[in-house]
Amino acid sequence: MTGRVEGKVAFITGAARGQGRSHAARLAAEGADIIAIDICHDVEGALPMATPADLEETVKLVEALDRRIIATQADVRDFDALKAAVDDGVAELGRLDIIVANAGIASLGGPVQDMDPANWQHTIDINLTGLWNTARAGIPHLIAGGQGGSIVLTSSVGGMHALPNMSHYVSAKHGVIGLMRSLAVELGQHNIRVNSVLPTNVNTPMFMNEGTYKMFRPDLENPTAADVEPIAAQFMHVLPHGWIEPEDVSNAILFLASDESRYITGVPLPIDLGALLK
Ligand SMILES: NC(=O)c1ccc[n+]([C@@H]2O[C@H](COP(=O)([O-])OP(=O)(O)OC[C@H]3O[C@@H](n4cnc5c(N)ncnc54)[C@H](O)[C@@H]3O)[C@@H](O)[C@H]2O)c1
């Protein structure tokens, strides 16, 4: 059976764990080879990031699916490193068709007037400028390929909705939608489509951690995920769940990356249990 992205090559950032790893595995299972990058070390002010061992695990997952993967440790803030990674990947794998700009960080920043300016800056640098860097490192290869392409930028429900104490994250994720629309109008002439996914809470380390649990359940000394689920479901969502799985986002990425969505561009696609209805 032919895969839905058979013979294509996808460049994915933040691929060492969480959603990025899931996207790599899903696209590989449908026939794509992968160019993966991840910072693989911690970032000031953010939760612990992925490790080199995590990236190696993604490599094993893709190879177990009989697909090729070129994985590099690189920071999306470093354009030269990103460009070198994607140039090497294309030299090795022969082409580029899909860009998934997924890498990101999150932190509770506090009210605007109290937020550490460094926290604001590195969130904007990674969650917005990092996606701009990712796009501009990959676009020349998509255009040179002459066969169109698909770019998916990971935003968040925070890209269309305010979240208290997270102005840095919310501003970056709103900016991602502006970047997506700008790229869509610029690249349409090359048959390159550009869309965004807007996940609600996802079952990854970014959401599943003590800090998040305490934010949802300040009344408990040691809250757990089970304590958070009903509260998140009730206050955030229309469908009765507290979070989605990385695979739910990967399924949307696969659709947007494949020719099934060949006439869809410029779309912010919520995968959000109805969060944006509230
Ligand atoms: N988890 C959620 O609840 C949620 C909800 C909505 C949107 N998102 C977005 O989804 C994306 C993926 O997050 P996740 O849930 O998989 O979280 P995660 O923390 O598990 O994964 C993020 C990955 O990005 C990498 N990364 C971080 N900064 C980087 C940098 N400067 N350069 C290269 N790699 C870097 C990390 O090492 C990690 O592997 C992010 O953009 C995030 O903002 C997450």
The ligand as an ORCA input file, in Angstrom:
! r2SCAN-3c Opt
* xyz 0 1
  N       2.050     20.444     25.257
  C       1.074     21.322     25.121
  O       0.139     21.369     25.940
  C       1.027     22.241     23.917
  C      -0.180     22.881     23.615
  C      -0.235     23.729     22.499
  C       0.891     23.919     21.718
  N       2.055     23.281     22.041
  C       3.211     23.511     21.179
  O       3.582     22.288     20.588
  C       4.985     22.317     20.274
  C       5.644     21.027     20.745
  O       5.596     20.977     22.165
  P       5.475     19.596     22.966
  O       4.126     19.552     23.559
  O       5.917     18.462     22.118
  O       6.515     19.885     24.150
  P       7.923     19.213     24.538
  O       8.504     20.115     25.562
  O       7.735     17.785     24.849
  O       8.755     19.295     23.178
  C       9.356     20.471     22.700
  C      10.622     20.059     21.962
  O      11.206     21.241     21.389
  C      12.606     21.219     21.657
  N      13.110     22.591     21.661
  C      12.825     23.569     22.563
  N      13.501     24.693     22.278
  C      14.215     24.427     21.157
  C      15.108     25.200     20.361
  N      15.438     26.470     20.710
  N      15.656     24.639     19.265
  C      15.371     23.350     18.930
  N      14.542     22.567     19.661
  C      13.970     23.102     20.749
  C      12.719     20.531     23.021
  O      14.020     20.012     23.291
  C      11.659     19.438     22.898
  O      12.170     18.261     22.328
  C       5.523     23.603     20.894
  O       5.633     24.597     19.904
  C       4.453     23.986     21.897
  O       4.438     25.357     22.172
  C       2.145     22.447     23.106
*
